[in-house]
Amino acid sequence: MNRAIKPSSENNRVNEEDDPPDSLVLKSKIPTTARFQRAGLPSPLVRAVAKIKLEESLKKVGPFFVGEFKELEVISDIEKCKRLWSEFSPMKNLFDTWEFRYAFYLGYKYQPYFLLLKKRGENLALLPLWFEDKNFYDSSKKRFTWFGSDWQEEVHFFAKDINYIPILISAAPSPLYLNAIAKDSIEPIKDKIKFENDDSKYILNLENFKNHENYLMTLKKNRRRNLRKDRNRILKQKPEIIINNFADLNYLVELSKKRFQVRGEEADWQDPRRVETFKEIIKLGDRSYKKRMITIKIQKKVAGVDLVCLYNNTYFTVKCGYDVKNFSGIGNFMNLFEIDDAISLGMKKIDFLQNNYGWKSQYFKPVSLFKYEK
């Protein structure tokens, strides 16, 4: 059972807006073209055009905003971005934490583009983006996406009133790709913004389980038998289980690369920035989320390594690498071990992350996610 790389959609769509009422009085603090060129970003609209774009976006939410004075500002200073994140993030899951996103910033070093909506000095809503212009798999792909990349999941919009979000989305630059958005974030505004279904993520609720056997009893007979068979095959080889030897990230990376190579595919670990990112995730652990690593050795060989993050009573299975060729069943063994591990740590659910990969839907509950592109 492998947590692999995530595909990204490349189709772009543009939503056109009507002109706003003449009574709207607005201002924009979007930086000039020259400043963004110096920062390594694509040239944004000049002030006058940015003002018009903000006015157009206000039209979508109707008379609620008529007559209110608003300004739109782009923040790229990382310390200011951090303060805004602290102000707005709901901190519901791992991907809402600053440290997890900041690890990607340290790994990829893309310029932040935090689009901030304000009213008379008060911060109203924030769209935290960065501009991706060095895509490892497609060098022609240049776009704005979430701060921290499209690797993030169950993303929540940042706003003091969710009705401000259509303004920011409409005013945001193109091409724009916002993926894996949480359902509770899109529900109040789905009649104003056209969201599309994204790949689901998969979770396992643990509150009624005392151990992995309780979970197995929820499965069909054949699946239950096959999982037990894999577990027993590994147990007969007397595995050594090592907790929190984080230097084993190197084994995780190499095992994952070899497995993808056998399939004729390229692992995300081929990009050195991805390796650096997960080193930073480990370094930044225990500030907001807790880090955990599980290594399984059999006959002094590393059979599998999992990197896990713990946050808000949830056990996030973040990355893995398995020697399936030499230790058949190691993935299933690890997943059953992690169910017991999560229960022993008092976790209420396991998050197996996004995308089905042809097997997750057979074992875990899907959670709908959404995306928006223009």
C-alpha positions as CSV (number, residue, x, y, z in Angstrom):
1,M,0.0,0.0,0.0
2,N,1.9,3.0,-1.3
3,R,1.5,6.7,-0.9
4,A,2.9,7.9,-4.2
5,I,3.2,11.2,-6.1
6,K,0.1,13.1,-7.1
7,P,-0.9,13.9,-10.7
8,S,-1.7,17.5,-11.5
9,S,-4.3,18.6,-14.0
10,E,-3.2,21.1,-16.7
11,N,-6.5,22.3,-18.2
12,N,-7.1,26.0,-17.7
13,R,-10.4,27.8,-17.7
14,V,-11.2,31.5,-17.3
15,N,-14.3,32.7,-15.6
16,E,-15.5,36.1,-17.0
17,E,-17.1,38.6,-14.7
18,D,-19.6,41.4,-15.2
19,D,-18.8,45.0,-14.5
20,P,-19.5,46.2,-11.0
21,P,-21.8,48.9,-9.9
22,D,-20.4,52.4,-10.4
23,S,-20.8,53.1,-6.6
24,L,-17.9,50.8,-5.7
25,V,-14.8,52.7,-4.4
26,L,-11.7,50.5,-4.4
27,K,-8.0,50.6,-4.2
28,S,-5.2,48.0,-5.0
29,K,-1.7,47.7,-3.5
30,I,-0.6,45.1,-6.1
31,P,3.1,45.8,-6.7
32,T,4.3,47.2,-10.1
33,T,5.5,45.1,-13.0
34,A,9.1,46.0,-12.5
35,R,9.1,44.9,-8.8
36,F,7.7,41.5,-9.7
37,Q,10.3,41.1,-12.5
38,R,13.0,41.7,-9.9
39,A,11.4,39.2,-7.6
40,G,11.5,36.5,-10.3
41,L,7.7,36.5,-10.8
42,P,5.7,36.9,-14.0
43,S,4.5,40.5,-14.5
44,P,1.2,41.1,-12.8
45,L,-1.4,43.7,-14.0
46,V,-0.5,47.3,-13.4
47,R,-2.4,49.2,-10.6
48,A,-5.2,50.5,-12.8
49,V,-6.0,47.2,-14.3
50,A,-5.7,45.5,-10.9
51,K,-8.3,47.9,-9.6
52,I,-10.7,47.0,-12.3
53,K,-10.1,43.3,-11.7
54,L,-11.0,43.7,-8.0
55,E,-14.1,45.7,-8.9
56,E,-15.1,42.9,-11.3
57,S,-14.7,40.3,-8.6
58,L,-16.9,42.2,-6.2
59,K,-19.8,42.0,-8.6
60,K,-20.1,38.3,-8.1
61,V,-21.1,38.6,-4.4
62,G,-23.7,41.3,-5.0
63,P,-24.9,44.2,-2.9
64,F,-23.3,43.0,0.3
65,F,-20.1,44.8,-0.7
66,V,-21.5,47.9,-2.4
67,G,-20.1,51.1,-1.0
68,E,-17.4,49.3,1.2
69,F,-13.8,50.5,0.8
70,K,-11.4,47.6,0.0
71,E,-7.9,47.1,-1.1
72,L,-6.0,44.2,-2.5
73,E,-2.4,43.6,-1.5
74,V,0.3,41.1,-2.5
75,I,2.6,39.9,0.2
76,S,5.9,38.1,-0.6
77,D,7.9,38.7,2.5
78,I,8.1,35.3,4.2
79,E,7.9,36.7,7.8
80,K,4.7,38.7,6.9
81,C,3.3,35.6,5.2
82,K,3.9,33.7,8.4
83,R,2.0,36.3,10.5
84,L,-0.9,36.3,8.1
85,W,-1.0,32.5,8.2
86,S,-1.2,32.6,12.0
87,E,-4.0,35.1,11.7
88,F,-6.1,33.1,9.3
89,S,-5.4,29.4,9.4
90,P,-8.1,27.3,11.0
91,M,-5.4,24.7,12.0
92,K,-7.8,21.8,11.5
93,N,-5.3,19.4,9.9
94,L,-1.6,18.9,9.1
95,F,-1.9,20.9,5.9
96,D,-3.2,23.9,7.8
97,T,0.0,24.2,9.8
98,W,2.7,26.8,8.9
99,E,5.5,24.4,9.5
100,F,4.4,21.8,7.1
101,R,3.9,24.3,4.3
102,Y,7.1,26.2,5.2
103,A,9.1,23.0,4.7
104,F,8.0,23.0,1.1
105,Y,9.0,26.6,0.8
106,L,12.5,25.8,2.1
107,G,12.7,22.9,-0.3
108,Y,11.5,24.6,-3.5
109,K,12.1,28.3,-2.8
110,Y,9.3,29.5,-4.9
111,Q,8.3,33.1,-4.4
112,P,5.2,33.5,-2.1
113,Y,2.3,35.4,-3.5
114,F,-0.2,35.9,-0.7
115,L,-3.2,37.8,-2.0
116,L,-4.7,39.8,0.9
117,L,-8.1,41.5,0.9
118,K,-8.4,44.4,3.4
119,K,-10.9,47.0,4.5
120,R,-9.7,50.2,6.3
121,G,-6.6,48.4,7.5
122,E,-8.5,45.2,8.7
123,N,-7.5,41.9,7.1
124,L,-10.5,40.2,5.6
125,A,-9.3,37.2,3.6
126,L,-6.2,35.6,2.4
127,L,-5.3,33.4,-0.7
128,P,-1.9,32.0,0.1
129,L,-0.2,31.1,-3.3
130,W,3.2,30.8,-4.8
131,F,4.3,30.9,-8.5
132,E,5.6,27.6,-9.8
133,D,8.0,28.0,-12.7
134,K,10.4,25.1,-12.5
135,N,8.1,22.1,-12.6
136,F,10.3,18.9,-12.4
137,Y,8.1,16.9,-14.8
138,D,7.0,19.6,-17.2
139,S,9.3,22.6,-17.6
140,S,6.6,24.4,-19.7
141,K,4.2,24.5,-16.8
142,K,4.2,27.8,-15.1
143,R,1.3,28.6,-12.8
144,F,0.1,30.0,-9.5
145,T,-0.9,27.3,-7.0
146,W,-1.1,26.8,-3.2
147,F,1.8,28.0,-1.1
148,G,3.5,24.7,-0.5
149,S,2.6,23.2,-3.9
150,D,-0.3,21.0,-5.0
151,W,1.0,18.3,-2.6
152,Q,-1.3,19.9,0.0
153,E,-4.6,18.3,0.8
154,E,-8.0,19.1,2.4
155,V,-7.1,22.8,2.0
156,H,-9.3,25.3,3.7
157,F,-9.9,28.9,2.5
158,F,-8.7,31.6,4.8
159,A,-11.4,34.3,5.5
160,K,-13.2,36.0,8.3
161,D,-16.3,35.7,6.1
162,I,-16.3,32.9,3.4
163,N,-18.1,35.3,1.0
164,Y,-14.8,37.2,0.6
165,I,-13.2,34.2,-1.1
166,P,-14.9,34.7,-4.6
167,I,-13.4,38.2,-4.6
168,L,-9.9,36.8,-4.1
169,I,-10.3,33.9,-6.6
170,S,-11.6,36.3,-9.3
171,A,-8.9,38.8,-8.6
172,A,-6.1,36.2,-8.5
173,P,-3.7,35.9,-11.5
174,S,-3.8,33.2,-14.1
175,P,-3.0,30.5,-14.7
176,L,-4.3,29.4,-11.3
177,Y,-4.6,25.9,-10.0
178,L,-6.2,25.3,-6.6
179,N,-6.5,21.6,-5.8
180,A,-7.7,19.3,-3.0
181,I,-10.0,21.9,-1.4
182,A,-12.0,20.7,1.6
183,K,-15.7,20.2,1.1
184,D,-16.7,22.4,4.0
185,S,-14.8,25.3,2.4
186,I,-16.6,25.2,-0.9
187,E,-20.2,24.5,0.3
188,P,-21.1,28.1,1.2
189,I,-19.8,29.5,-2.1
190,K,-20.3,26.7,-4.7
191,D,-23.1,28.8,-6.3
192,K,-20.7,31.7,-6.9
193,I,-17.6,29.8,-8.0
194,K,-17.5,26.7,-10.3
195,F,-15.6,24.0,-8.5
196,E,-14.9,20.6,-9.9
197,N,-14.4,17.3,-8.3
198,D,-10.8,16.4,-7.4
199,D,-9.5,12.9,-6.5
200,S,-10.8,11.8,-3.1
201,K,-8.6,11.2,-0.1
202,Y,-9.1,8.2,2.2
203,I,-9.4,7.8,5.9
204,L,-9.9,5.2,8.5
205,N,-11.9,6.1,11.7
206,L,-10.4,4.3,14.7
207,E,-12.8,5.3,17.5
208,N,-14.5,1.9,17.6
209,F,-11.3,-0.2,17.2
210,K,-9.1,-1.7,19.9
211,N,-6.6,-3.2,17.4
212,H,-6.2,-4.1,13.8
213,E,-8.3,-7.2,14.2
214,N,-11.4,-5.1,14.9
215,Y,-10.6,-3.4,11.6
216,L,-10.1,-6.6,9.7
217,M,-13.6,-7.8,10.8
218,T,-15.1,-4.9,8.9
219,L,-13.7,-6.2,5.6
220,K,-15.0,-8.9,3.2
221,K,-13.7,-12.4,4.0
222,N,-11.3,-12.7,1.1
223,R,-9.7,-9.3,1.8
224,R,-9.4,-10.1,5.5
225,R,-7.8,-13.4,4.8
226,N,-5.3,-11.9,2.3
227,L,-4.2,-9.2,4.8
228,R,-3.7,-11.7,7.6
229,K,-1.7,-13.9,5.2
230,D,0.6,-11.1,4.4
231,R,1.0,-10.1,8.0
232,N,1.8,-13.7,9.1
233,R,4.3,-14.1,6.2
234,I,6.3,-11.1,7.6
235,L,5.9,-12.1,11.2
236,K,7.5,-15.5,10.4
237,Q,10.6,-13.7,9.3
238,K,10.9,-12.1,12.8
239,P,10.9,-8.4,11.8
240,E,12.7,-5.8,13.8
241,I,10.6,-2.7,14.2
242,I,12.5,0.6,14.9
243,I,10.8,3.8,15.9
244,N,12.0,7.3,15.0
245,N,15.4,6.7,13.4
246,F,14.9,9.6,11.1
247,A,18.1,9.0,9.2
248,D,16.2,6.2,7.6
249,L,14.6,8.7,5.3
250,N,17.5,7.8,3.0
251,Y,16.3,4.2,2.9
252,L,12.8,5.4,2.3
253,V,13.8,7.5,-0.7
254,E,16.0,4.8,-2.3
255,L,13.4,2.0,-1.8
256,S,10.7,4.2,-3.4
257,K,12.9,5.1,-6.3
258,K,13.7,1.4,-7.0
259,R,10.0,0.4,-6.8
260,F,9.0,3.1,-9.3
261,Q,11.9,2.2,-11.6
262,V,10.7,-1.4,-11.7
263,R,7.3,-0.1,-12.9
264,G,9.0,2.0,-15.5
265,E,7.9,5.2,-13.7
266,E,9.8,8.2,-12.2
267,A,9.4,8.8,-8.5
268,D,9.0,12.3,-7.1
269,W,12.2,11.7,-5.2
270,Q,14.1,12.2,-8.4
271,D,13.7,15.9,-7.8
272,P,16.3,16.8,-5.2
273,R,13.9,19.6,-4.0
274,R,11.4,16.9,-2.9
275,V,14.1,15.2,-0.8
276,E,15.1,18.5,0.8
277,T,11.5,19.3,1.6
278,F,10.9,16.1,3.6
279,K,14.2,16.6,5.4
280,E,12.8,19.9,6.5
281,I,9.4,18.3,7.4
282,I,11.4,16.2,9.8
283,K,13.4,19.1,11.1
284,L,10.3,21.2,11.7
285,G,8.4,18.4,13.4
286,D,7.3,18.7,17.1
287,R,6.4,22.4,16.7
288,S,2.9,22.0,15.5
289,Y,2.7,18.4,14.2
290,K,4.6,15.5,15.7
291,K,6.9,13.5,13.4
292,R,7.2,9.7,13.6
293,M,9.2,7.2,11.5
294,I,8.7,3.4,11.4
295,T,11.5,1.2,10.0
296,I,11.1,-2.5,9.5
297,K,14.2,-4.7,9.2
298,I,14.3,-8.3,8.3
299,Q,17.5,-10.3,8.4
300,K,19.4,-7.0,8.9
301,K,17.9,-5.6,5.6
302,V,15.5,-2.7,5.5
303,A,12.2,-4.0,4.3
304,G,10.2,-0.8,4.6
305,V,10.2,2.7,6.0
306,D,7.2,5.0,6.7
307,L,7.2,8.7,7.6
308,V,4.1,9.7,9.7
309,C,2.9,13.0,11.0
310,L,0.6,13.3,14.0
311,Y,-1.8,16.2,14.3
312,N,-5.1,16.9,15.9
313,N,-5.7,13.3,16.8
314,T,-5.0,12.2,13.2
315,Y,-2.2,9.8,12.0
316,F,-1.1,11.0,8.6
317,T,0.8,8.4,6.5
318,V,2.9,10.9,4.7
319,K,5.6,8.9,2.8
320,C,6.7,5.3,2.4
321,G,9.3,3.1,0.7
322,Y,9.1,-0.7,0.6
323,D,11.2,-3.6,-0.7
324,V,8.3,-5.5,-2.1
325,K,10.6,-7.6,-4.4
326,N,12.4,-9.3,-1.4
327,F,9.6,-9.0,1.2
328,S,6.2,-9.7,-0.3
329,G,3.4,-8.4,1.8
330,I,5.5,-5.7,3.6
331,G,3.1,-2.9,2.6
332,N,0.0,-4.7,4.1
333,F,2.0,-5.6,7.2
334,M,3.0,-2.0,7.7
335,N,-0.6,-0.7,7.3
336,L,-1.9,-3.2,9.9
337,F,1.0,-2.3,12.2
338,E,0.2,1.4,11.8
339,I,-3.5,0.8,12.8
340,D,-2.3,-0.6,16.1
341,D,0.3,2.1,16.4
342,A,-2.2,4.9,15.9
343,I,-4.6,3.3,18.4
344,S,-1.9,3.0,21.0
345,L,-1.1,6.7,20.5
346,G,-4.7,7.7,21.1
347,M,-5.3,8.8,17.5
348,K,-9.0,8.9,16.3
349,K,-8.3,8.4,12.6
350,I,-5.7,7.6,10.0
351,D,-5.4,9.7,6.9
352,F,-4.1,7.7,4.0
353,L,-4.0,10.8,1.8
354,Q,-5.3,11.5,-1.7
355,N,-5.8,9.4,-4.8
356,N,-7.1,5.8,-4.9
357,Y,-4.2,4.2,-6.8
358,G,-6.6,1.3,-7.6
359,W,-6.8,0.0,-4.0
360,K,-7.6,2.5,-1.2
361,S,-11.4,2.5,-1.9
362,Q,-11.5,-1.2,-1.1
363,Y,-10.3,-0.6,2.4
364,F,-11.0,2.9,3.5
365,K,-13.6,5.7,3.5
366,P,-13.4,8.3,0.7
367,V,-13.5,12.0,1.5
368,S,-14.5,14.3,-1.3
369,L,-12.1,17.0,-2.4
370,F,-12.5,19.8,-5.0
371,K,-10.5,22.0,-7.3
372,Y,-10.6,25.2,-9.2
373,E,-8.7,26.3,-12.3
374,K,-8.5,29.3,-14.5
